[in-house]
Structure formats: C-alpha cells, structure tokens
C-alpha cells in the first residue's frame, strides 16, 4: 500500500514523523502543551491560522474584549456572553496559541504576563513554545493531534508521556508495532471497532487512535488504515 509521511514539529521543538496510507489525506493538525511548577500549571492549544475564529464562533461563542501586542505578536482576549468562559490567543504567522479560562476573562496585565513568560517560534511545520528560565515552569505534557476524514483521529503524546498510556502486556500485531483496544464506557461487549479506543505502540512512538463511526468507509477499511500507521519521534537536537 502506498504511504505518505508527515514530519511535524511538536511544541517542545522535537520532530515527529507520522506514516499513513497515501489515499487518506490529513484534514487537520493541532497540538497541545502544558507547563507546571509548584502548585501552578497552565495549558495551551495550538492550531493553524483561523483556529481562534473557529473556536469563538463555532465551539464556544465569545466576543472580543481586548487586543494588544506581546513581543510584536498580536494577542486577543475573548469572553463568552454569559461570562462563564473566556480565551486568550497569540497569533503567529502560521499558527495560533490559545489558552482557555473558566469564568470571566482575566485582566489584561495577567494575560500579558502569561504570554510574556513564553518563548514562541512559529514555523510552517509547527509552533515551538517554551517557558523563559525565570518562570521555573517545566513542560509536563505535549501532544499532537491529527484527523483523517472518514477514517479517524490520532492523539500522539510526547515520548515522556507515552509510557503512561501504553499497556504493560502484549497487544495484537500491526505492520509497525502492536495495538490494544478498550471499549468506550457503555459499549462493553460490543464488537464494533468504532465503539473502542485504540492505543497504537510503535518502536519509536505511541498514538491513541479513535476510529470514525461512518458509512462512508467500512470498518475493514478503517482497521486497515490503523494497521498502516507508524509514529516516530526523532532525537532532540
């Protein structure tokens, strides 16, 4: 089967290659990263340009409250009409970096301080987000998310977090590694593949895979797609 390979840059700056069947083009790519230190932690989502606009119009409708610059990049604060949630987004050339708050939007000074504590490098292959040394915050978790229309989605944790999702017992063999499946809550006993979450373990990477529940492709086609996937994290520079 012909394959395609995507090489992406994770928030930490590490590179990851994902091999997929060539006839199943990726429809979306996003990433997430969380920093923590002491009792403080904060998480961000990274998406392509337009990510913020889609989130505040289609996911959780919000109104723009403020906009300003941080290190020459525009930051927008938006707040839900009912004040129950808010978001702040930094705009890069290729990607957008968003954090979400529960409740009304924080003061401008607090949002400025948050984004000012980061070192951001935006590239075509992904946005690198690191904390400045003075913050004493460490990267606790990162992941890359891919979606393939009518087949499924992948959530790829960073190498340091992969062990937490990989079972200790042997799984079923795939072309590049092994796979384990777990039924979704309420679907115990179901034989349908789309009623299960899959963990795909490859020699140099891991992915959580969720298959689409659709009639456009057959269950066999979606399982064959899963069988061809390979995830490879490359050594840090």
C-alpha positions as CSV (number, residue, x, y, z in Angstrom):
1,X,0.0,0.0,0.0
2,X,1.4,3.4,-0.9
3,X,2.1,5.7,2.0
4,X,2.6,9.3,2.9
5,X,4.8,10.7,5.6
6,X,4.2,13.9,7.6
7,X,7.1,15.3,9.7
8,X,5.8,17.8,12.3
9,X,7.4,20.0,14.9
10,X,6.0,19.5,18.4
11,X,5.7,22.3,21.0
12,X,8.9,21.2,22.6
13,X,10.8,21.6,19.3
14,X,11.2,17.8,18.8
15,X,10.3,16.4,15.5
16,X,7.8,13.5,14.9
17,X,7.1,11.6,11.7
18,X,3.8,10.0,11.0
19,X,3.3,7.5,8.2
20,X,-0.2,7.0,6.9
21,X,-1.8,5.4,3.8
22,X,-1.4,7.8,0.9
23,X,-5.1,7.7,-0.1
24,X,-6.2,9.2,3.3
25,X,-5.0,12.8,3.4
26,X,-4.9,14.5,6.8
27,X,-7.7,17.1,7.2
28,X,-6.5,18.9,10.3
29,X,-3.4,19.1,12.6
30,X,-3.3,20.6,16.1
31,X,-1.2,20.4,19.2
32,X,-1.3,20.9,22.9
33,X,1.2,21.7,25.6
34,X,1.1,22.1,29.4
35,X,3.6,23.7,31.7
36,X,3.7,23.3,35.5
37,X,5.8,24.2,38.5
38,X,4.9,24.0,42.2
39,X,1.2,24.4,42.5
40,X,0.9,26.4,39.3
41,X,0.1,25.0,35.9
42,X,-1.3,26.2,32.6
43,X,-2.2,24.6,29.3
44,X,-2.3,25.8,25.7
45,X,-3.7,24.6,22.4
46,X,-2.0,25.2,19.1
47,X,-3.9,25.3,15.8
48,X,-3.5,26.8,12.3
49,X,-4.5,30.3,11.4
50,X,-8.2,30.7,11.9
51,X,-8.2,28.4,15.0
52,X,-9.2,31.3,17.3
53,X,-12.0,32.5,15.0
54,X,-13.5,29.0,14.7
55,X,-13.3,28.4,18.4
56,X,-15.1,31.7,19.4
57,X,-17.8,31.4,16.7
58,X,-18.4,27.7,16.3
59,X,-17.3,25.9,19.5
60,X,-18.0,28.4,22.3
61,X,-19.4,31.7,21.1
62,X,-17.4,34.7,22.5
63,X,-17.0,38.4,21.9
64,X,-13.6,40.1,21.6
65,X,-12.8,42.1,24.7
66,X,-9.2,43.3,24.1
67,X,-6.3,43.1,21.8
68,X,-2.6,44.1,22.3
69,X,0.9,43.1,21.3
70,X,3.4,40.8,23.1
71,X,6.9,40.6,21.7
72,X,5.5,42.0,18.4
73,X,2.7,39.4,18.1
74,X,-1.0,40.2,18.5
75,X,-2.9,38.7,21.4
76,X,-6.7,38.7,21.6
77,X,-8.8,38.2,24.7
78,X,-12.4,37.0,24.1
79,X,-15.2,36.3,26.6
80,X,-18.5,34.4,26.5
81,X,-21.6,36.5,26.7
82,X,-22.6,34.8,29.9
83,X,-19.1,35.2,31.4
84,X,-18.7,31.5,32.1
85,X,-15.7,31.1,29.9
86,X,-13.0,33.1,28.1
87,X,-9.9,32.6,25.9
88,X,-6.7,34.4,25.0
89,X,-4.9,33.7,21.8
90,X,-1.5,34.7,20.4
91,X,-1.3,34.9,16.6
92,X,1.8,33.7,14.8
93,X,2.5,33.7,11.1
94,X,1.4,30.1,10.6
95,X,-0.2,29.1,13.9
96,X,-2.2,30.4,16.8
97,X,-1.6,29.7,20.5
98,X,-4.7,29.6,22.7
99,X,-5.4,29.2,26.4
100,X,-8.9,28.9,27.9
101,X,-10.2,30.2,31.2
102,X,-13.1,29.1,33.3
103,X,-15.2,32.2,34.1
104,X,-14.7,35.9,33.0
105,X,-11.5,36.9,31.2
106,X,-8.6,37.8,33.4
107,X,-7.2,41.4,33.5
108,X,-5.1,42.4,30.5
109,X,-2.0,42.6,32.7
110,X,-2.3,38.9,33.7
111,X,-2.7,37.7,30.2
112,X,0.2,39.9,29.0
113,X,2.4,38.4,31.8
114,X,1.4,34.9,30.8
115,X,2.3,35.2,27.1
116,X,5.4,37.4,28.0
117,X,6.7,34.4,30.0
118,X,6.9,32.3,26.9
119,X,9.4,32.0,24.1
120,X,7.5,31.3,20.9
121,X,8.9,30.3,17.5
122,X,6.4,29.8,14.7
123,X,7.4,27.6,11.7
124,X,5.5,26.0,8.8
125,X,5.8,22.6,10.5
126,X,4.6,23.6,13.9
127,X,4.8,26.2,16.7
128,X,7.6,25.8,19.3
129,X,6.6,27.0,22.8
130,X,9.0,27.2,25.7
131,X,8.9,29.0,29.0
132,X,11.5,31.6,30.0
133,X,14.1,30.4,32.6
134,X,12.9,32.8,35.2
135,X,9.4,31.2,35.3
136,X,10.8,28.0,36.8
137,X,8.0,26.1,34.9
138,X,8.7,22.8,33.2
139,X,7.0,21.1,30.3
140,X,4.7,18.5,31.8
141,X,2.8,17.2,28.7
142,X,2.7,17.7,25.0
143,X,0.7,16.1,22.2
144,X,0.0,16.4,18.5
145,X,-3.5,15.6,17.1
146,X,-4.2,14.6,13.5
147,X,-7.6,13.9,11.9
148,X,-8.3,12.0,8.7
149,X,-11.7,12.4,7.3
150,X,-13.9,9.3,7.4
151,X,-11.2,7.2,9.0
152,X,-10.3,8.5,12.4
153,X,-8.0,10.7,14.6
154,X,-4.7,10.3,16.3
155,X,-3.5,11.9,19.6
156,X,0.3,11.5,19.8
157,X,1.8,12.1,23.2
158,X,5.3,13.2,23.7
159,X,7.9,10.4,24.3
160,X,8.0,11.3,28.1
161,X,4.2,10.8,28.4
162,X,3.9,7.7,26.1
163,X,4.5,5.2,28.9
164,X,1.5,6.4,30.8
165,X,-0.9,5.3,28.0
166,X,0.9,2.1,26.8
167,X,-0.3,-1.2,28.4
168,X,2.3,-3.5,30.0
169,X,1.1,-6.6,28.3
170,X,1.5,-7.6,24.7
171,X,-1.0,-6.3,22.1
172,X,-2.1,-7.5,18.7
173,X,0.5,-7.1,16.0
174,X,0.3,-4.3,13.4
175,X,2.6,-3.6,10.4
176,X,4.8,-1.4,12.5
177,X,4.1,-2.4,16.1
178,X,1.2,-3.5,18.3
179,X,-2.2,-2.3,19.2
180,X,-4.6,-2.5,22.2
181,X,-8.3,-1.7,22.3
182,X,-10.6,-0.6,25.1
183,X,-14.4,-0.2,24.9
184,X,-15.8,3.2,25.5
185,X,-18.0,3.5,28.6
186,X,-21.3,1.9,28.0
187,X,-20.0,-0.1,25.0
188,X,-18.7,-3.1,26.9
189,X,-19.3,-6.3,24.9
190,X,-19.7,-4.5,21.6
191,X,-17.8,-6.0,18.6
192,X,-17.9,-2.7,16.6
193,X,-14.4,-1.1,16.2
194,X,-15.8,2.4,16.4
195,X,-17.1,1.5,20.0
196,X,-13.4,1.2,21.1
197,X,-10.4,3.4,21.7
198,X,-7.1,2.1,20.4
199,X,-3.6,2.5,21.7
200,X,-1.0,2.0,18.9
201,X,2.5,1.3,20.1
202,X,5.3,1.7,17.6
203,X,9.1,1.2,18.2
204,X,9.7,5.0,18.4
205,X,6.3,6.4,19.2
206,X,2.7,5.9,20.5
207,X,-0.7,7.2,19.5
208,X,-4.2,7.0,20.8
209,X,-6.5,6.3,17.9
210,X,-10.2,6.8,17.6
211,X,-11.9,5.4,14.5
212,X,-14.8,7.3,12.8
213,X,-18.3,6.0,13.1
214,X,-19.4,6.5,9.4
215,X,-20.9,4.7,6.5
216,X,-18.5,6.4,4.0
217,X,-15.8,3.9,4.8
218,X,-16.2,0.3,6.0
219,X,-14.9,-1.0,9.4
220,X,-12.4,-3.1,7.5
221,X,-11.1,0.0,5.7
222,X,-10.7,1.9,8.9
223,X,-8.9,-1.0,10.6
224,X,-6.6,-1.4,7.6
225,X,-5.8,2.3,7.9
226,X,-5.0,1.8,11.5
227,X,-2.7,-1.1,10.7
228,X,-0.5,1.1,8.4
229,X,0.2,3.9,10.9
230,X,3.7,4.4,12.2
231,X,4.8,7.1,14.6
232,X,8.5,8.0,15.0
233,X,9.9,10.6,17.4
234,X,13.3,11.9,16.4
235,X,16.1,12.6,18.8
236,X,16.1,16.1,20.2
237,X,18.7,18.5,18.7
